[in-house]
């Protein structure tokens, strides 16, 4: 390299902001995410990645949730250490956790992490964003959808009812059950119509019972023009009184 090239090279580096910094997480990422690594090596890597409190470190740590090791107690201890390390990264963790959730077969750990980092309103928005990627058609693998619907049952928000309502007609019975539970949890009388429509079309007795339980506990009144149809389909230990309220026998 000539003198001119040397100055040119230095000038270009300065213009570009210098050489790209090495990713400190790269040194530990492989060991932390390797099922075949020695437990000591994997745990050391996890500890070092946790110290970084960076998005790159979180991205590497999230991969530990994709496999299980023996003994199970060690597996759980490692995952809890990863969980605590990711949470300690604070909002730096949001994007890598979100990216992981977009491809994950289970949303248990991503949801648990974001519960610790996000406000309740932010978490509901995140769960609804995840749910928006699903439809109500038949699919062989829908565990993430079921987990999202189950998680939404834990919160009350005016955004939830409308987002969950289509899943009252889902092809999967468990999804319908979870959607009913999440809808009832909102305690929103606007759900009476959609829930009654779902009840009248529902084939699963388990889902029918869930709807009947909800109407009974919330004291919702069934419109007069639908009472006879509902009475015919109610589980044997439920009834509709003269004012349209669902009652459970013996209660």
Secondary structure as UniProt FT lines:
FT   HELIX           3..15
FT   TURN            16..17
FT   TURN            24..25
FT   HELIX           26..32
FT   TURN            35..36
FT   HELIX           39..52
FT   HELIX           55..62
FT   HELIX           63..66
FT   HELIX           72..88
FT   HELIX           90..92
FT   HELIX           93..101
FT   TURN            102..103
FT   HELIX           108..117
FT   HELIX           120..131
FT   TURN            132..133
FT   HELIX           143..152
FT   TURN            153..154
FT   TURN            158..159
FT   HELIX           160..165
FT   HELIX           166..169
FT   HELIX           173..184
FT   TURN            185..187
FT   TURN            189..190
FT   HELIX           191..201
FT   HELIX           205..218
FT   HELIX           224..226
FT   HELIX           227..233
FT   TURN            236..237
FT   STRAND          238..240
FT   TURN            242..243
FT   STRAND          245..248
FT   TURN            249..250
//
